[in-house]
Amino acid sequence: MIIDGHAHLDLDEITAEDYIRLMDASGISKVVLLASLNSYIPPTPDWQIAILRFLLTSPLHPFGKRIYESIIKKGAITSGGKNIQIIQDPDNDSVSHVISKYPDRFIGFVIVNPKLEDAMETFEKGIEEQGMVGVKCHAWWHRFDPSSDLIPIARRCEEKGLPILMHLGGGPQTGNFQGLLEKCPRLKLILAHAAIPFFGKVWGRVKEEKNCFVDISGSYLNASIARKAVKALGPDKVIFGSDGPVSLRCKEGHSYEPILQWTRDLPISESDREKIFSGNLLKLLP
């Protein structure tokens, strides 16, 4: 079984029915669906992303991290002359509608911005009323400290046995997942995109933490980084994802095939490949 553990419902680009067609074409059983966190992202030249990847995985990491942090200004993503708005209060209702319509194909995670006053209400509505089974949060874009701002949500997730999928920032506050785990040691935590922007600098800590994992989703990564993450962490700590729709773009429109190939090409056993494709995630869901 293959489960896409990280994808967004961006109705400016892709619908639930579009996802189902892509899933069927590539043998994907289910998708963990998240609300969109941004306005439409125009195509980004591959070389720009490649430069950031290189900087973040080289001895120039501190410089790369500064560039990574500088991309976010005044609630927007600024890169290559583009100004992409970050959605502070994502539309979880749209995801709830999809998982109600296609419960056999989609798994919903509620996106929570802990900086908002109604963060706990958003969480409770998502879990208790909308059928969500996990939380997604974005410390980089929403500019919060996981070790303080996220604690009330994280403790509720501990109580309910729910996972949190989190995209880290690069600062001492926005990247502080270790402080979060010290305060919430039973929390099931998935660090998005192989723990960008830290990558290998924190993989040792991730491996030590019983309930901490990474996903290998998105155009932030490539096959080489995914392979290095699996080698460093082991297949028990890695979860397949796409970060669609942006990372699924191709000449023909959208396709899962390129990003699936990262895991298909790993020099591991089929049983370990199954863990990455679905087994590890299934163990984290309530």
C-alpha positions in Angstrom: 0.0 0.0 0.0 1.1 3.5 -0.8 -0.1 6.5 1.2 0.8 10.1 0.4 1.4 11.4 3.9 1.6 15.1 2.9 -0.5 16.9 0.3 -2.5 20.1 0.0 -6.0 20.9 -1.4 -5.2 24.0 -3.5 -8.4 24.5 -5.5 -6.7 27.1 -7.7 -4.6 24.2 -9.1 -6.1 20.8 -8.1 -9.3 19.3 -6.9 -10.0 16.1 -4.9 -11.1 14.5 -8.2 -7.8 15.5 -9.8 -5.9 13.9 -6.9 -7.9 10.7 -7.3 -7.1 10.4 -11.0 -3.4 10.9 -10.1 -3.6 8.4 -7.3 -5.2 5.8 -9.5 -2.6 6.3 -12.2 0.2 5.6 -9.8 -1.3 3.0 -7.4 -1.7 5.3 -4.4 -4.4 4.2 -2.0 -4.8 7.3 0.2 -3.7 10.8 0.7 -3.2 12.8 3.9 -5.0 16.0 2.8 -4.2 19.4 4.2 -5.7 22.9 3.5 -3.8 25.3 1.4 -1.4 27.5 3.3 -0.7 30.0 0.5 -1.9 31.8 -2.6 -1.0 30.3 -5.9 2.7 29.6 -6.3 3.9 30.2 -9.9 6.4 27.7 -11.3 9.9 28.2 -9.8 13.0 27.6 -11.9 14.7 24.3 -10.8 18.0 26.1 -10.5 16.7 28.4 -7.7 15.6 25.4 -5.6 18.8 23.5 -6.4 20.9 26.4 -5.0 19.0 26.4 -1.8 19.3 22.6 -1.4 23.0 22.8 -2.0 23.5 25.6 0.6 21.4 23.7 3.2 23.3 20.5 2.7 26.9 21.9 2.5 29.3 23.5 4.8 27.6 26.8 3.7 24.6 25.7 5.8 24.5 28.8 8.0 24.4 31.0 4.9 21.7 28.8 3.4 19.6 29.0 6.5 19.8 32.8 6.5 18.5 32.8 2.9 15.8 30.4 3.9 14.6 32.6 6.7 14.8 35.8 4.6 12.3 34.4 2.1 9.4 35.2 4.6 8.6 38.9 5.0 5.5 40.5 6.4 3.3 37.4 6.0 4.4 36.6 2.5 6.8 34.5 0.6 9.2 36.7 -1.4 11.4 35.0 -3.9 12.4 35.8 -7.5 10.3 38.9 -7.6 7.2 37.0 -6.5 5.0 37.9 -3.6 3.0 34.9 -2.4 0.6 35.5 0.4 0.7 33.1 3.4 -2.8 32.2 4.7 -2.9 32.7 8.4 -6.2 30.9 9.0 -6.4 28.0 6.4 -9.7 26.7 5.1 -10.0 23.4 7.0 -13.7 23.2 6.1 -12.7 22.4 2.4 -10.7 19.4 3.6 -13.5 18.3 5.8 -15.8 18.3 2.9 -13.5 16.2 0.8 -12.8 13.5 3.4 -16.5 13.3 4.0 -17.1 12.8 0.3 -14.3 10.3 -0.3 -13.5 8.7 3.1 -11.8 5.7 1.5 -9.2 7.9 -0.3 -8.4 10.9 1.9 -7.2 11.3 5.5 -7.6 14.7 7.0 -5.2 16.7 9.2 -6.4 20.0 10.6 -4.0 22.9 10.1 -3.6 24.9 13.3 -1.9 28.3 13.6 -1.1 28.5 17.3 -0.6 32.3 17.1 -4.3 32.8 16.6 -6.7 33.2 19.5 -9.0 30.5 18.3 -6.3 27.9 17.7 -7.7 25.5 20.3 -11.2 25.9 18.9 -9.9 25.1 15.4 -8.2 22.0 16.8 -11.2 20.8 18.6 -13.6 21.4 15.7 -11.2 19.6 13.3 -10.8 16.5 15.5 -14.2 16.3 17.2 -16.5 17.5 14.4 -14.7 17.2 11.1 -13.1 13.8 11.4 -9.5 14.9 11.2 -6.9 12.5 12.7 -3.8 14.7 13.0 -2.5 18.2 13.0 -0.4 20.2 10.5 1.4 23.3 11.6 4.0 25.6 9.9 6.4 27.2 12.4 8.4 28.9 9.5 5.5 30.6 7.8 3.4 31.3 10.9 6.4 32.4 12.9 5.9 30.6 16.1 8.0 28.8 18.7 7.0 25.1 18.9 8.5 24.8 22.4 6.1 27.4 23.8 3.3 28.5 21.4 2.4 25.0 20.3 2.4 23.3 23.8 -1.4 23.5 24.5 -2.1 21.8 21.1 0.7 19.3 21.5 -0.6 18.2 24.9 -4.0 17.6 23.5 -2.5 15.6 20.7 -0.6 13.6 23.4 -3.8 12.9 25.2 -5.6 11.8 22.0 -2.7 9.9 20.4 -2.7 12.2 17.4 0.4 13.0 15.3 1.6 16.5 14.5 3.2 17.2 11.1 5.4 20.3 11.3 7.4 22.4 8.9 10.3 24.0 10.9 11.7 27.5 10.6 15.4 28.1 10.7 15.6 30.3 13.8 16.3 29.4 17.4 12.6 29.7 18.2 10.9 28.6 15.0 13.2 25.6 14.7 12.9 24.5 18.3 11.3 21.0 17.9 13.7 19.6 20.6 12.2 21.9 23.2 8.7 20.8 22.2 9.6 17.1 22.6 11.2 17.8 26.0 7.9 19.2 27.2 5.7 16.7 25.3 7.8 13.4 25.3 4.8 11.3 24.2 4.0 13.5 21.2 4.1 11.8 17.8 6.0 14.3 15.7 6.7 14.3 11.9 9.2 16.9 10.7 8.3 17.8 7.1 10.7 17.7 4.2 13.4 15.7 6.0 13.5 18.4 8.7 14.3 21.3 6.4 16.2 23.6 6.9 18.4 21.5 9.3 18.5 18.2 7.4 21.4 16.1 8.6 22.2 18.4 11.5 19.2 17.1 13.4 18.8 13.6 12.0 20.8 12.2 14.9 18.3 13.7 17.4 15.4 12.5 15.3 16.7 8.9 15.4 17.1 9.0 19.2 13.6 10.2 19.8 11.2 7.3 19.9 8.2 9.2 18.5 9.9 11.6 16.0 9.9 11.0 12.3 10.5 12.8 9.0 8.7 12.8 5.7 10.5 12.9 2.4 8.0 15.2 0.6 8.3 18.1 -1.7 10.4 20.0 -4.2 12.6 21.2 -1.3 14.2 17.7 -1.5 15.6 15.6 -4.3 16.3 11.8 -4.6 19.8 12.3 -3.1 18.5 14.0 0.1 15.8 11.4 0.4 18.3 8.6 0.1 20.7 10.2 2.7 17.8 10.7 5.1 16.8 7.0 4.9 20.5 5.9 5.3 21.0 8.2 8.3 17.6 7.5 10.1 16.7 4.0 8.9 13.5 3.1 7.1 11.5 3.0 10.4 11.8 6.8 10.7 10.8 7.9 7.3 7.4 8.6 5.7 6.6 9.0 2.1 4.8 12.2 1.0 4.5 14.5 -2.0 3.6 18.1 -0.7 1.4 18.2 -3.8 0.2 19.9 -5.9 3.3 22.1 -6.4 5.8 19.2 -6.2 3.7 17.1 -8.6 3.9 19.5 -11.5 5.4 18.1 -14.7 5.3 18.8 -18.4 2.1 16.7 -18.7 0.4 18.6 -15.9 0.8 16.7 -12.6 2.2 13.2 -11.8 3.2 11.2 -8.8 5.8 9.2 -10.8 8.9 11.3 -10.3 8.6 11.6 -6.5 7.6 8.0 -6.1 10.8 7.0 -7.9 12.8 8.3 -4.9 11.5 5.6 -2.7 11.3 2.9 -5.4 15.1 3.4 -6.1 16.2 3.1 -2.5 18.6 0.1 -1.9 16.4 -1.4 0.8 14.2 -4.5 1.2 10.6 -4.5 0.0 9.4 -4.8 3.6 11.4 -1.6 4.5 10.0 0.1 1.4 6.5 -0.7 2.6 7.3 0.9 5.9 8.2 4.2 4.2 5.2 4.0 1.8 2.6 3.4 4.4 3.5 1.3 7.5 5.2 4.0 9.5 2.4 6.5 9.0 -0.3 3.9 9.8 1.3 3.2 13.2 1.0 6.9 14.1 -2.7 7.3 13.2 -5.2 6.8 16.0 
